[in-house]
């Protein structure tokens, strides 16, 4: 089995090997090992490799990269797999980080000064424009462990300093069956950032593992139900999710291209199954690139997908069901391509949901059913 440890890799001359990240492009963009190049497994091309150098492959946790390294060795490459993959590298990195007040203050200061306009101002704007927060609310700030939800938690903490009325916060983390490594990373980052999380457990990952059709959709639905239930148990009347502006416009376009429907991700929704509960999205006006800049400026490292099955699933059903984020990644590419010729394309997609003219819609539906333009023609 061609494997190499981090310690062994560090002893090698960097000019003698090529570090290849074989995760999907979205994961690579989310976080990577310094110096790595991206060649996703789904369209891996041996011709992109430098055959004059040793090829060091890594995936999420070092499972799939071993198989590919074996194949490359059979094809004449000097290849090996990085033991424990990206998660192993990330765990080692966070273990070397200090949990100090100065670091936390630097992160919070970056929100107050350097990124105030891009992050906190837009956070406050969404709260005000969509009336997301009311006096005496008790909000469960739901943290998945990624950059978006962790930033949301810090923005809520900053809001407490400026609050004009009383509200309460609970920082809620649901463990749906994380591997011990993923849970360790989430808890470490929360502690280091000064976020007092409340963790509860469920068995969602086990429940959806054998589901072939849209397992990620089912997982998300089940997660939301568990979050509503736990939040209500803790006396909350709202749950806050970390979806941002780019999630909104991508969802609009995905609905059209893949779902044949026009709809958006709403800034707030009343729960139909949990009376008195509401879902809010206070990051609604924040751009993802600004979140990434804040993350990188503070040298923060978060997990993207904590699903413990991602790195062992190689079936076509898994690769196309959404576990790899293929449809969303394709939508990102479409928007980026359109932006080259129209710099306003993103804001236009967003505004399209604010400028719907029902007189020019063939059919639409609401709680009363489907309506046709012929009804009043």
C-alpha positions in Angstrom: 0.0 0.0 0.0 1.8 3.2 -1.2 1.3 5.6 1.7 3.3 8.4 3.2 2.9 10.2 6.5 3.0 13.9 7.0 6.2 13.6 8.9 7.8 11.7 6.0 6.5 14.2 3.5 8.0 17.1 5.4 11.4 15.5 5.1 11.2 15.5 1.3 12.6 18.3 -0.9 9.5 20.2 -2.2 11.0 20.3 -5.6 11.0 16.5 -5.8 7.2 15.9 -5.5 3.8 17.2 -6.6 1.0 17.3 -4.0 -2.3 16.6 -5.7 -5.7 17.2 -4.1 -8.2 14.7 -5.7 -11.3 16.0 -3.8 -14.0 17.9 -5.8 -13.3 21.5 -6.8 -15.7 22.9 -4.2 -13.8 21.2 -1.4 -10.5 22.4 -2.8 -11.7 25.9 -2.9 -13.0 25.6 0.6 -9.7 24.5 2.1 -6.5 22.8 0.9 -3.0 21.9 2.0 -0.5 24.6 1.0 1.1 24.0 -2.3 -1.4 21.4 -3.6 -2.8 21.4 -7.1 -6.4 20.3 -7.8 -7.2 17.3 -10.0 -10.6 16.0 -8.9 -11.2 12.3 -8.9 -14.3 12.6 -11.0 -12.3 13.7 -14.1 -8.8 12.6 -13.1 -6.3 12.9 -16.0 -2.8 11.3 -15.7 -1.5 13.6 -18.4 -1.9 16.5 -15.9 0.7 15.0 -13.6 4.4 15.8 -13.7 5.9 12.4 -14.3 9.4 13.6 -13.5 8.3 14.1 -9.8 6.9 11.9 -7.1 3.0 12.2 -7.0 1.6 12.5 -3.5 -2.2 12.2 -3.6 -4.6 13.1 -0.9 -8.4 12.9 -0.5 -10.6 13.7 2.5 -9.3 11.1 4.9 -6.9 8.9 2.9 -9.2 6.2 1.7 -9.8 6.9 -2.0 -6.3 8.3 -2.6 -4.7 4.9 -1.7 -6.7 3.2 -4.5 -5.7 5.8 -7.1 -2.1 5.7 -6.0 -2.1 2.0 -6.6 -3.5 2.5 -10.1 -0.9 5.2 -10.9 1.9 2.9 -9.7 0.7 0.2 -12.1 0.9 2.8 -14.9 4.5 3.6 -14.2 4.2 6.6 -11.9 6.1 7.1 -8.6 2.9 7.7 -6.6 1.7 7.4 -3.0 -1.2 8.5 -0.8 -0.9 10.9 2.1 -2.0 9.0 5.2 -5.2 10.3 6.8 -5.6 12.8 4.0 -6.8 16.4 4.4 -8.5 15.7 7.7 -5.3 14.3 9.1 -3.4 17.4 8.0 -6.1 19.7 9.5 -6.1 17.8 12.8 -2.4 18.2 13.1 -2.6 21.9 12.3 -5.2 22.7 14.9 -3.3 20.7 17.5 -0.4 23.1 17.0 -2.6 26.2 17.4 -2.8 28.1 20.6 -6.1 28.7 22.3 -5.5 32.3 23.5 -7.5 35.4 24.1 -5.3 37.5 21.8 -6.2 35.4 18.8 -9.9 35.6 19.6 -9.7 39.4 19.9 -7.9 39.6 16.5 -10.7 37.7 14.9 -13.3 39.8 16.5 -11.4 43.0 15.7 -11.3 42.0 12.0 -15.1 41.9 12.0 -15.3 45.3 13.6 -12.8 47.0 11.4 -11.3 45.4 8.3 -14.5 43.5 7.3 -17.1 45.6 9.0 -18.7 46.8 5.7 -18.7 43.5 3.9 -19.8 41.3 6.9 -21.3 43.0 9.9 -23.1 45.8 8.0 -24.7 43.3 5.6 -25.6 41.0 8.5 -27.3 43.9 10.3 -29.0 45.0 7.0 -30.6 41.6 6.5 -31.8 41.5 10.1 -33.5 44.9 9.6 -34.7 44.6 6.0 -36.4 41.2 6.6 -37.3 41.7 10.2 -35.4 38.6 11.3 -34.9 39.4 15.0 -37.5 40.7 17.5 -37.4 41.7 21.1 -37.3 38.7 23.5 -36.4 36.2 20.7 -34.4 33.2 21.8 -32.4 32.1 18.8 -30.6 28.8 18.2 -27.6 29.7 16.1 -27.1 26.4 14.2 -23.4 25.6 13.7 -22.3 22.9 11.2 -18.6 23.5 11.6 -18.1 25.3 8.3 -16.9 28.8 7.6 -20.4 30.2 7.1 -22.0 29.0 10.4 -18.9 29.8 12.4 -18.9 33.4 11.0 -22.6 33.7 11.7 -21.9 32.8 15.4 -19.3 35.5 15.6 -21.5 38.1 14.0 -24.3 37.3 16.5 -21.8 37.7 19.3 -20.8 41.1 17.8 -24.5 42.0 17.6 -24.9 41.5 21.3 -22.5 44.4 21.8 -24.7 46.7 19.8 -28.1 45.3 20.6 -30.9 47.8 21.1 -33.4 45.3 22.6 -33.2 42.1 24.6 -32.7 38.7 22.9 -31.0 35.5 23.8 -28.7 33.1 21.9 -28.0 29.4 22.0 -25.1 28.1 19.9 -26.3 24.7 18.8 -24.3 21.9 17.2 -26.0 18.7 16.1 -23.7 15.7 15.7 -25.6 13.5 13.2 -22.9 10.8 13.3 -19.6 12.7 12.7 -16.3 10.8 12.8 -14.3 11.6 15.9 -11.9 13.6 13.8 -14.6 15.9 12.4 -16.1 16.5 15.8 -12.7 17.3 17.3 -12.2 19.9 14.6 -15.6 21.5 15.2 -15.1 21.6 19.0 -11.6 22.9 18.7 -12.6 25.8 16.4 -15.6 26.7 18.5 -13.4 26.8 21.7 -10.7 28.8 20.0 -13.2 31.4 18.6 -14.9 31.7 22.0 -18.2 30.2 20.9 -20.0 28.3 23.8 -21.6 25.5 21.8 -24.3 23.1 23.0 -23.8 19.7 21.3 -26.5 17.1 20.9 -26.4 13.8 19.0 -28.6 12.1 16.4 -28.2 9.1 14.0 -29.1 10.8 10.8 -26.0 9.6 8.9 -26.8 6.0 9.6 -30.4 6.6 8.5 -29.5 8.0 5.1 -26.4 6.0 4.2 -28.2 3.4 2.1 -30.6 5.9 0.4 -29.7 6.0 -3.3 -31.9 8.9 -4.4 -31.0 12.4 -3.1 -29.4 11.3 0.2 -28.1 14.8 0.9 -31.6 16.3 0.4 -33.0 13.8 2.9 -30.2 14.4 5.3 -30.7 18.2 5.2 -34.5 17.7 5.8 -33.9 15.4 8.8 -31.2 17.8 10.2 -33.6 20.7 10.1 -36.3 18.7 11.9 -33.8 17.7 14.7 -32.6 21.2 15.0 -36.2 22.6 15.3 -37.0 19.9 17.9 -33.9 20.5 20.0 -34.1 24.3 19.7 -37.8 24.2 20.9 -36.7 22.0 23.8 -34.2 24.6 24.8 -36.9 27.3 24.8 -35.9 28.9 21.5 -38.5 30.3 19.0 -36.1 30.6 16.1 -33.3 28.7 14.4 -30.6 30.6 12.4 -28.9 29.0 9.4 -25.7 30.3 7.7 -26.9 30.4 4.1 -25.4 33.4 2.2 -26.1 35.6 -0.8 -24.4 33.2 -3.2 -26.4 30.2 -1.9 -29.5 32.2 -2.7 -28.7 33.1 -6.3 -27.3 29.5 -7.0 -30.6 28.1 -5.6 -32.7 30.3 -7.9 -30.7 29.2 -11.0 -30.6 25.5 -9.9 -34.3 25.5 -9.5 -34.7 26.7 -13.1 -32.1 24.5 -14.7 -32.6 21.3 -12.8 -36.0 21.6 -11.2 -38.1 23.4 -13.9 -39.4 25.9 -11.3 -38.9 29.5 -10.2 -38.4 29.8 -6.4 -35.8 31.2 -4.0 -34.3 30.5 -0.6 -36.4 32.7 1.6 -34.8 34.9 4.3 -37.3 33.6 6.9 -39.8 30.8 7.0 -42.4 29.8 9.6 -42.2 26.1 10.5 -45.2 24.0 9.4 -44.3 21.1 11.8 -43.1 22.9 14.9 -45.7 25.5 16.1 -44.3 28.8 17.0 -40.9 28.1 15.4 -39.3 30.1 12.6 -36.2 29.7 10.5 -34.1 32.8 9.7 -31.1 33.4 7.4 -29.2 36.5 8.7 -26.3 36.0 6.3 -28.7 36.5 3.4 -26.9 39.6 2.0 -23.3 38.5 2.6 -21.1 37.4 -0.3 -19.2 34.1 -0.1 -15.9 35.7 -1.3 -16.0 38.1 1.6 -16.5 35.1 4.0 -13.5 33.4 2.5 -11.4 36.6 2.8 -12.2 36.8 6.4 -11.4 33.1 6.9 -8.0 33.4 5.1 -7.1 36.7 6.7 -7.4 35.0 10.1 -5.8 31.8 9.0 -8.9 29.8 10.0 -9.5 26.2 8.8 -12.9 24.7 8.8 -14.5 21.5 7.5 -16.7 21.7 4.4 -18.6 18.5 4.5 -18.5 16.5 7.8 -20.3 13.5 6.3 -18.2 10.5 7.3 -19.3 8.5 4.2 -18.1 11.1 1.6 -14.6 9.6 1.3 -15.7 6.0 0.9 -18.5 6.4 -1.6 -17.4 5.8 -5.2 -20.6 4.7 -6.8 -22.1 6.7 -9.7 -25.3 7.2 -7.6 -23.2 8.9 -4.9 -21.3 11.1 -7.4 -24.4 12.3 -9.1 -26.8 12.5 -6.1 -25.4 15.7 -4.8 -22.9 14.3 -2.2 -20.1 15.9 -4.3 -22.1 19.1 -4.8 -21.8 18.6 -8.6 -25.0 20.5 -9.5 -24.1 23.4 -7.3 -20.6 23.5 -8.5 -21.8 23.5 -12.1 -24.2 26.4 -11.3 -21.2 28.3 -9.8 -19.3 27.8 -13.1 -22.3 29.0 -15.1 -22.7 32.2 -13.0 -18.9 32.8 -13.2 -19.0 32.5 -17.0 -22.0 34.8 -17.4 -20.3 37.4 -15.1 -17.4 37.7 -17.6 -19.8 39.5 -20.0 -22.3 40.9 -17.5 -20.8 42.1 -14.2 -24.4 42.6 -12.9 -25.6 39.0 -13.5 -25.5 38.0 -9.8 -27.5 41.0 -8.5 -29.9 40.6 -11.4 -30.5 36.9 -10.5 -31.1 38.0 -6.9 -33.4 40.9 -7.9 -35.4 38.7 -10.2 -37.2 37.3 -7.2 -38.1 40.8 -6.0 -39.5 41.9 -9.4 -41.9 39.1 -10.3 -44.8 40.3 -12.5 -47.7 37.9 -12.2 -49.3 39.3 -15.3 -46.5 37.8 -17.4 -46.4 34.4 -15.6 -48.2 31.5 -17.4 -48.9 29.6 -14.2 -48.1 30.1 -10.5 -49.0 28.3 -7.4 -49.7 29.2 -3.8 -51.4 27.7 -0.7 -54.7 27.8 -2.6 -53.5 25.8 -5.6 -52.3 26.4 -9.1 -53.4 29.5 -11.0 -53.3 30.2 -14.8 -53.2 33.4 -16.7 -56.3 32.1 -18.5 -58.2 32.4 -15.2 -58.5 36.2 -15.7 -57.8 36.5 -19.4 
